[in-house]
Amino acid sequence: MFALRTRPIACLLLIATASLLAGCGGGGGYEEVYYEEVVTVVPLLVGDVEVDNQTDLTGSLEDLYDFQLAPALTDLWSGNLLPDVIFPGEIIYVGTFDEDLYDAFADLDLGFVDFFDIFVEAGFTTTFEVY
């Protein structure tokens, strides 16, 4: 009767030992795993901006000294975007900007012009006409 009780226990010990030995993986082998990085490029929605000094049409003939943009309703002004003074009748490209609403400020000889909520549309040129 003693032999019948120890046989199930011996079988369980043998199975447990075999399971532990099988889990060790054969000593030192490893599997190399390679990951490929996938980069998705999302095109930016941008539009061009230019400034047109139209003071020649109004007769005031003022030079344009400063032109700045900021996303609408923010204080994130770009600083002066003009490379030099813009004379009456001149149009100049000032840059490419994200599609959004913008406020603008133009400083002339005798005053300034404010623009509010001007939409710069992707794929198009937005012209700020200063007069």
C-alpha positions in Angstrom: 0.0 0.0 0.0 2.9 2.4 0.7 4.1 1.9 -2.9 0.8 3.1 -4.3 0.9 6.3 -2.4 4.4 7.3 -3.3 4.0 6.6 -7.0 1.6 9.6 -7.6 3.9 11.8 -5.6 7.0 10.6 -7.5 5.2 11.2 -10.8 4.3 14.7 -9.7 7.9 15.4 -8.7 9.2 14.1 -12.0 6.7 16.3 -14.0 7.6 19.4 -11.9 11.4 18.8 -12.5 10.9 18.3 -16.2 8.8 21.5 -16.4 11.5 23.5 -14.6 14.3 22.1 -16.8 12.3 22.8 -20.0 11.8 26.5 -18.9 15.5 27.3 -18.6 15.7 27.4 -22.4 18.8 25.4 -23.1 21.4 27.7 -21.5 22.3 31.1 -23.0 20.4 31.1 -26.4 18.5 34.2 -27.3 16.3 35.4 -30.1 17.1 38.5 -32.1 14.2 40.8 -32.7 14.3 43.6 -35.3 12.0 46.6 -35.3 11.5 48.7 -38.4 10.7 52.3 -37.7 7.9 53.7 -39.8 7.9 57.5 -40.3 4.7 59.0 -41.5 5.1 62.4 -43.1 2.0 64.6 -42.8 2.0 67.6 -45.2 1.6 70.9 -43.4 -1.2 73.0 -44.5 0.6 76.3 -45.4 -0.1 79.4 -47.4 2.1 82.2 -48.7 1.8 85.8 -47.4 2.7 88.9 -49.2 2.4 92.6 -48.4 1.2 95.2 -50.9 2.0 98.9 -50.1 -0.9 100.6 -51.9 -0.4 104.0 -50.5 0.4 105.2 -54.1 -3.3 104.6 -54.9 -4.5 106.8 -52.1 -2.0 109.6 -52.8 -0.4 109.5 -49.3 2.8 107.8 -50.7 3.9 106.4 -47.4 6.8 104.0 -46.9 6.1 100.8 -45.1 8.7 100.1 -42.3 7.3 97.2 -40.3 4.9 94.3 -40.9 4.1 91.7 -38.2 1.8 88.7 -38.0 0.3 86.8 -35.0 -2.2 84.0 -34.8 -5.5 85.7 -34.2 -6.3 86.5 -30.6 -2.8 85.9 -29.4 0.3 88.0 -28.5 2.7 85.8 -30.4 3.9 88.5 -32.8 6.4 87.5 -35.5 8.6 90.5 -35.3 9.2 92.6 -38.5 8.9 90.4 -41.5 10.2 93.0 -44.0 13.8 92.7 -45.2 13.8 96.5 -45.9 11.5 99.5 -46.4 8.7 98.8 -48.8 8.0 101.8 -51.0 4.6 102.8 -52.4 3.5 100.4 -55.2 5.8 97.6 -54.1 4.6 94.1 -53.3 6.8 91.7 -51.3 6.6 88.1 -50.3 7.1 87.8 -46.5 6.8 84.0 -45.9 4.9 80.8 -45.6 2.6 80.3 -42.7 0.3 77.6 -41.3 -3.3 77.8 -42.4 -5.0 79.8 -39.7 -6.6 83.2 -38.8 -4.0 85.9 -38.3 -3.9 89.5 -37.0 -1.4 91.8 -38.6 0.2 95.2 -37.9 1.7 97.5 -40.5 3.8 100.6 -39.6 3.8 103.4 -42.2 5.4 106.9 -42.2 2.3 108.7 -40.9 0.5 105.9 -38.9 -0.3 102.3 -38.8 -2.8 99.8 -40.1 -4.2 96.9 -38.1 -5.7 93.7 -39.6 -7.9 91.3 -37.7 -8.9 87.7 -38.4 -7.4 87.4 -41.9 -7.5 83.8 -43.1 -4.3 82.4 -44.6 -5.5 79.5 -46.7 -3.3 76.5 -47.5 -2.0 76.4 -51.1 -2.9 80.1 -51.8 -1.3 83.5 -51.5 -2.9 85.9 -49.1 -2.1 89.6 -49.8 -2.2 92.2 -47.1 -3.1 95.4 -48.8 -1.7 98.4 -46.9 -3.1 101.9 -47.7 
